[in-house]
Amino acid sequence: MKSTRLIIITILGIAGWAFTSAAAHAAPDARSRNLTASCAACHGTNGHSVNGTPVLAGMDRKLFITYMKDFKSGARPATVMHQHAKGYSDEEFEKMAEYFAAQQR
């Protein structure tokens, strides 16, 4: 009886870990996609730039967030990005980073 309980508890623990892990890597939600919609004007649909601006598709999440925070603070020079970045919160930067990181480069 004890061994059966141990097996069941182990299986449930593994299943819970797998579910949590899968949820952490789930596809970006609609809000993330909507937040990035205005980026397409310069960076292309889903971050696939074709006009010389940086490609955002497949960009590392942490790098994207760092760049956006630096634009917002003025630490990173820009022509228009500092103005765009001021309109977003850190939470929104994270959602946007999640979206672009999930796109195929």
Rosetta blueprint (number, residue, H / E / L):
1 M L
2 K H
3 S H
4 T H
5 R H
6 L H
7 I H
8 I H
9 I H
10 T H
11 I H
12 L H
13 G H
14 I H
15 A H
16 G H
17 W H
18 A H
19 F H
20 T H
21 S H
22 A H
23 A H
24 A H
25 H L
26 A L
27 A L
28 P L
29 D L
30 A H
31 R H
32 S H
33 R H
34 N H
35 L H
36 T L
37 A H
38 S H
39 C H
40 A H
41 A H
42 C H
43 H H
44 G L
45 T H
46 N H
47 G H
48 H L
49 S L
50 V L
51 N L
52 G L
53 T L
54 P L
55 V L
56 L L
57 A L
58 G L
59 M L
60 D L
61 R H
62 K H
63 L H
64 F H
65 I H
66 T H
67 Y H
68 M H
69 K H
70 D H
71 F H
72 K H
73 S H
74 G L
75 A L
76 R L
77 P L
78 A L
79 T L
80 V L
81 M H
82 H H
83 Q H
84 H H
85 A H
86 K L
87 G L
88 Y L
89 S L
90 D H
91 E H
92 E H
93 F H
94 E H
95 K H
96 M H
97 A H
98 E H
99 Y H
100 F H
101 A H
102 A H
103 Q L
104 Q L
105 R L
